[in-house]
Each structure stands twice: as C-alpha cells, then as structure tokens.
Amino acid sequence: MTRPPSSYLPTRLAEPELTELDLPIQLGASHRLACRLLARRVPPAVAHQRRRQLQASARHKQQPLSQARLALADWTLLITNVPAQQLSVAEALSLMRVRWQIELLFKLWKSHGQLDVSRSAKPMRILCEVYAKLLAMLVQHWVMLVSCWSYPDRSLLKAAQTIRKHAFHLAASFECLECLSRALGVVQRCLAHGCRINKRRPNPSTYQRLRAVAQTTLA
C-alpha cells in the first residue's frame, strides 16, 4: 500500500460530484497500521452550522482558522480498521451515533435519578442519599433488563418513569415473595407493551437508523 501525498485528500474532497469516500490509509509514525478513511458529505445546512461553530471557537480562542479546516466542515470523517466486507460506510456512520447511548444511560441515572441532588447539608446524610439512590437505580435497571431491554424501540426514560410510578407498590411487596412477584409482573407487562420511542421522520432515532441499515444489508 502506497502512502498518498498530503495534498491528495483535500484535492479529492474538493471534487463537487463526490459524496462518499472509502480510502485505504496507513496510520502511525513508526508502526504503520492499515486503516480505512471513511467520508460522507453532509447537507449544506449542517456544513454551515459547523463553520459557524468553528469561527465562533476561533474568535473565542483568538486563533486563526485555516481554509482547509473550514472545507472539512462539508464532511463527516471516520477512521476504522474494520474491513470493508464487514462494515460499510453507511453502517459505520450509524454505529458512530450509537456511542452516545451510553451517555444517555449515565444521564438517566444521574439527572433523572437525581444522584447529585440533596436538600441536606450534612455529609453523612448526603452519603446515605447517594447510596439509597444508587440502589434504586440498580433495581430500576434490573427491572428494565428483564422487561424491555430486548426491544430496541423502547424509551429508557419512559421505562424509568413507569417504574417510578410503581415504586410504592414494589416497596410494599418486599415482605411477601408472591406479592413481589405479582408486582414485578405488572411492571414487566407495562414495559413490554408500552414505553415506545416515537418514530421520527425528519431526524430518525438511533433504533430507526440501525433498523434501516440492517434492512438494507439483508436486502
């Protein structure tokens, strides 16, 4: 594999008819690793927004902004060492969006679980609250795992809200194993049949994008 000249990529991306690129490259100063550079042109509105953000950041940092960096705003660029027969450009772009799902899970625990919120100023009281809320998040997540985790079109936020509505019912059933089993069964049926993510056409959700890629691959 020959190494393309440094001017190759900017020249290639400047071609107006080019919308997608899958280019073999090598990374590393001493140990060369064979990779793929994936690129897809973004809509003009997205590129314009990116340039505005770059210009605002450059003004804030009082640093010059090169024309080459502004030109790259037209593209979404990825680097991977997964072979092309295992991962297409479309699949790579869809997987890129999935990386934020773990952040959404942390947000569900922290923000909606209010792990960092307390009305007390006493350190031991705050510590007890944190442990209690962590236990509650553990129970909540376990109920999700056994109820709706296998359904990609379920909203974890809606599921968490549903579980919290049944919290007193679950807590009152702890002393009776049979009662607790029935209470968990009610929550499980609610999560299995409801809490769906609303379908969006202008901006599809992650599960819609992954499902579309899977259908395209199988077609």
SVG drawing of the C-alpha trace seen along z (x, -y; Angstrom):
<svg xmlns="http://www.w3.org/2000/svg" viewBox="-50 -37 59 53">
<polyline fill="none" stroke="black" stroke-width="0.4" points="0.0,0.0 1.5,-3.3 1.0,-6.4 -0.9,-9.1 0.6,-12.6 -0.6,-15.1 -2.5,-17.1 -4.4,-14.1 -7.2,-14.1 -8.1,-17.9 -8.0,-17.7 -10.2,-14.6 -12.7,-16.0 -12.9,-19.2 -14.4,-17.3 -18.0,-18.7 -19.6,-15.4 -18.0,-13.3 -20.5,-12.5 -18.8,-9.5 -15.2,-8.2 -13.7,-4.9 -9.9,-5.3 -7.2,-2.9 -4.6,-4.7 -1.8,-3.9 -1.6,-5.4 1.4,-5.7 4.8,-7.4 6.9,-4.2 4.5,-1.3 2.2,-1.6 -1.4,-0.3 -3.6,0.3 -6.9,-1.5 -9.7,-3.0 -10.7,-6.7 -14.4,-7.0 -16.0,-10.2 -19.5,-11.3 -20.6,-14.8 -23.1,-16.5 -26.1,-18.7 -25.2,-22.4 -27.2,-23.5 -25.1,-21.1 -21.8,-22.3 -22.9,-26.0 -23.6,-25.3 -20.2,-23.6 -18.4,-26.6 -20.2,-29.0 -19.2,-26.9 -15.6,-26.8 -15.5,-30.5 -17.0,-31.2 -14.5,-28.9 -11.6,-30.5 -12.7,-34.0 -13.1,-32.9 -9.6,-31.4 -8.2,-34.2 -6.6,-31.7 -6.5,-31.7 -8.8,-29.4 -7.5,-27.8 -9.4,-27.4 -8.6,-23.7 -10.4,-23.2 -13.4,-25.2 -13.5,-23.0 -13.5,-19.8 -16.8,-21.0 -18.5,-19.7 -17.6,-16.2 -18.1,-13.6 -14.8,-11.7 -14.2,-8.4 -11.2,-6.1 -11.5,-2.4 -9.5,0.8 -12.6,2.9 -12.5,4.5 -14.9,3.1 -16.7,6.5 -17.6,6.3 -18.5,2.6 -19.8,0.3 -19.7,-3.5 -23.4,-3.7 -23.1,-1.1 -20.0,-3.0 -21.9,-6.3 -24.9,-4.6 -22.6,-3.0 -21.0,-6.3 -24.3,-7.6 -24.7,-4.7 -21.7,-5.8 -23.9,-8.4 -26.3,-5.8 -24.1,-5.1 -24.0,-8.8 -27.8,-8.8 -27.8,-5.9 -25.5,-7.8 -27.8,-10.9 -30.7,-8.7 -29.0,-7.6 -27.5,-11.0 -30.1,-13.6 -33.4,-11.7 -32.2,-9.6 -31.0,-12.9 -27.8,-11.2 -26.2,-14.6 -29.2,-16.4 -29.7,-16.7 -31.6,-19.1 -29.3,-18.3 -26.0,-19.9 -24.9,-17.1 -22.2,-14.9 -23.4,-11.6 -27.0,-12.4 -25.9,-13.2 -23.8,-10.0 -26.7,-7.9 -28.9,-9.5 -26.4,-8.7 -26.2,-5.0 -30.0,-4.8 -30.4,-6.4 -27.7,-4.1 -29.6,-1.1 -32.8,-2.4 -31.1,-2.9 -29.8,0.7 -33.3,2.0 -34.7,-0.2 -32.0,1.0 -32.6,4.7 -36.3,4.3 -35.5,2.8 -33.2,5.6 -35.8,8.3 -38.7,6.4 -37.8,4.2 -34.1,4.4 -34.5,6.7 -36.9,4.3 -34.8,1.7 -37.8,-0.7 -38.4,-1.2 -37.6,-4.5 -35.4,-4.1 -36.7,-7.4 -40.4,-6.3 -39.5,-3.0 -37.8,-4.7 -40.9,-6.9 -43.2,-3.8 -41.1,-2.0 -41.1,-5.0 -44.9,-5.1 -44.9,-1.5 -42.2,-2.2 -44.5,-2.3 -46.3,0.9 -42.9,2.7 -41.7,1.4 -44.9,2.6 -44.5,6.1 -41.0,6.8 -42.2,8.8 -44.1,11.2 -42.3,13.0 -45.5,13.9 -46.8,10.3 -43.4,9.0 -43.5,11.5 -47.0,10.3 -46.0,6.6 -42.9,7.2 -45.1,9.0 -47.4,5.9 -44.4,3.7 -42.9,6.1 -46.1,6.2 -46.3,2.4 -42.8,2.1 -43.1,4.8 -46.2,3.3 -45.6,-0.4 -42.8,-3.0 -42.2,-3.0 -39.9,-5.6 -42.0,-7.8 -41.0,-7.4 -39.4,-10.5 -39.1,-11.1 -37.0,-14.3 -34.5,-13.1 -34.7,-9.3 -33.9,-7.9 -30.9,-5.5 -33.0,-2.4 -34.7,-3.6 -31.2,-4.2 -29.9,-0.8 -33.0,1.0 -32.8,-0.8 -29.1,0.3 -30.0,3.9 -32.8,4.0 -30.5,2.6 -27.8,5.2 -30.3,8.1 -32.0,6.9"/>
</svg>
